[in-house]
Amino acid sequence: MTTPLPRLHPFPRVAAELGIPLRVLREGSWARKFTHIKAGRERYFTDEQLADFIASLTVASTATDAEEQRAADLAETRARVERARSRPRRRAA
């Protein structure tokens, strides 16, 4: 019984679908930042390698962290605006 061949995703198509420059994939593969398949001059991802690559790009964030950051940013902006309002205005000569 033979093992079925994996489905291959060429780098140009992956780059187009992910909306990233092809050069990013090529330079990453040259630097061996992720696993891939090289056949001749072409480079490919298998389904599993592509899933791992996408997972490595995924940024985890919780809603509470984002809400806390937004509240802190708003408080900082309010404080800056209040300081600006409390300064005496300069008169034009």
C-alpha positions in Angstrom: 0.0 0.0 0.0 1.4 3.4 -1.0 1.2 6.6 0.9 -0.7 9.4 -0.9 1.5 12.3 -1.9 0.9 15.5 0.1 -0.8 18.5 -1.5 1.7 21.1 -2.3 1.2 24.9 -2.1 3.6 26.9 -4.2 5.1 30.0 -2.5 3.7 32.5 -5.1 0.2 31.3 -4.5 0.6 31.3 -0.7 2.0 34.8 -0.7 -0.9 36.1 -2.9 -3.5 34.4 -0.7 -1.9 35.6 2.6 -1.3 39.1 1.2 2.4 39.1 2.0 5.3 39.8 -0.4 6.8 36.7 -2.1 10.2 38.0 -1.0 9.2 37.4 2.7 8.6 33.8 2.0 11.8 33.4 -0.1 14.0 35.1 2.5 12.5 33.1 5.3 13.1 29.9 3.5 16.7 30.8 2.7 17.2 31.6 6.4 15.5 28.3 7.4 12.9 30.1 9.6 10.2 27.5 8.7 10.0 24.1 7.2 9.2 23.7 3.5 9.8 21.6 0.5 12.3 22.5 -2.2 12.0 20.8 -5.6 14.5 22.1 -8.1 14.3 25.9 -7.9 10.7 25.9 -6.6 9.6 25.9 -3.0 6.3 24.6 -1.6 4.4 24.1 1.6 2.5 20.9 2.5 -0.9 21.4 4.2 0.7 20.7 7.6 3.7 23.0 7.0 1.4 25.8 5.8 -0.8 25.4 8.9 2.4 25.6 11.1 3.6 28.7 9.2 0.3 30.5 9.6 0.2 29.5 13.3 3.7 31.1 13.7 2.4 34.4 12.4 -0.7 34.4 14.6 -0.7 36.9 17.4 -2.7 35.9 20.4 -4.6 38.6 22.2 -7.4 38.6 24.7 -10.2 41.1 24.7 -9.5 42.2 28.2 -5.9 43.1 27.4 -7.1 45.2 24.4 -9.8 46.9 26.5 -7.3 47.6 29.3 -4.9 49.1 26.8 -7.6 51.2 25.3 -8.6 52.5 28.7 -5.0 53.4 29.6 -4.5 55.1 26.2 -7.7 57.2 26.7 -6.7 58.2 30.3 -3.3 59.3 29.0 -4.9 61.3 26.2 -7.3 63.0 28.7 -4.5 63.9 31.0 -2.5 65.4 28.1 -5.5 67.5 26.9 -6.1 68.7 30.5 -2.5 69.8 30.8 -2.7 71.6 27.5 -5.9 73.4 28.5 -4.4 74.5 31.8 -1.4 76.3 30.2 -1.8 80.0 29.6 -2.2 80.9 25.9 0.5 82.7 24.1 -0.6 86.0 22.5 0.6 86.9 19.1 2.7 90.0 19.0 
